[in-house]
Amino acid sequence: MTGYFEKVYEEVYKGYLIEIYKHSSFAPGGVGSIHFTVRVNGKYLPGSFDGYCYNHFQQLAKINSPPNPEESFALMEAKKYCDAAIEALEQRGNERISLNLADFFSHVFRKIRHWIGIKFF
């Protein structure tokens, strides 16, 4: 299986540097997957976004191609993270804080779980 990792998008949003990286891995024969990861000011957000599987032999798998980074769920979540960080800074004055990424991941996971209808317990 071969794979690669590359930066596909970079933006400064409200003073935060957002970087989106594309991870691709393909097996011989063209079967593979692509997903994005996000860094905000040098810290990776947990999880991966906009997963896409490709199978050269099954044309149906190619219907929903991966989005451009500018239109991706990864960028949308990175901007939400930045907005939440700015809001927290405004609420606490000039005090420097960092959001707990575990809480952020938990929130995102709950949203995704609700969106796709997965029930636990």
N, C-alpha and C positions, 0 to 999 in steps of 0.2 A: 504494500500500500504506500503510495506516495502522497505527500502533503506539502502545503506551504502556508505561510503566515505573512501577511503584508498589511501595511497601513493603507486604508483606502479613503479616509476622510479625516479632515482636521478643521476645527472651527473654534474660535474664541466666542463664547456665549456668556454675556454678562460678567466678563472677567474670568471665566473658567475655561481652561483649555480642554476641549473634548476631542478625543482621538478614537476613531473606529477602526478596528482591525478585522480583516477577513481571514478565516481559517478554512482551508479546503483540504480534503483528503479523498483520494481516488484509488480504487483498486484496478488491476488490469481488466480491461473490458469496458471501462467507462462508468462503473458503478461508484458513486461517491456521495459526499455531503459537503455542505458549505454552511457556515454560521458566522455571526459577528460577535466580537467582544468589545467592550467600551472601557476607556480610561478617562477619568476626569481629574485634571491636575496631577497626573502621574499615578493615580490609584485606580485599580481595576474595579469596576462594578461586578458584583457576583453574578455568575450565570452567563449564558450565551443567549443571543437573540436572533430572530429571523432564520431559524433552521430550515434547510432545504435539502432534499435528497434527489439525486439524479441517477437514473438507470437508463443507459443507452438503448436497452432492449425493450423497455416498456415506455412507449410514447406518452402515456397518461401521466407519468411521473414528471414530465417536463412542462405541464400546463401552467403551474404557478411557479414562475421563475423567482429567484431571490430579488428583493427590492434593491434599488439604488440606495447607497448609504444615506443620501439626503432625504429619502422617503421611508426610511426603515424604522422599525419599532425600537431599535438600539438607540438611534438619535433622539427619538421622542422620550425615551426613559432617561437618557443622559440629561436632557433639558429639564425634565421634571425634577431630577436629582439636584441640579443647579438651582432651580427655582425654590426648592425646599430648603436648600442651604442658605440662600439669600434671605428667605423669610425668617428662618431661625436666627440669623445674624441680626436682622432688624428687630426681632422680638427681644433679643437679649442685649441690645445696644451694640457697642463696639467690641464686646468680648469675643475673642476668637474661639470658635467651636468646630468640631468636625462631627458630621452625622454618623451615627452608628450604622455601618454597612449591613450588619446582620438584621437590624430592624428594617432597613430599606429592602433587603432581599425578602424578608418575611412578608412585607407589604406587597411587593411585586408578585411573589409566589401566590399570595391569596388572590390577587387580581387575576392572574393567569388561571389558577385553579377554578375560580368562579366563572371565568370566560369560557373554559373548555368543559366545565361541568364535572370535574373530578371530586368525588366525595371520599373523605377519610373518616374513619371511625364511625 
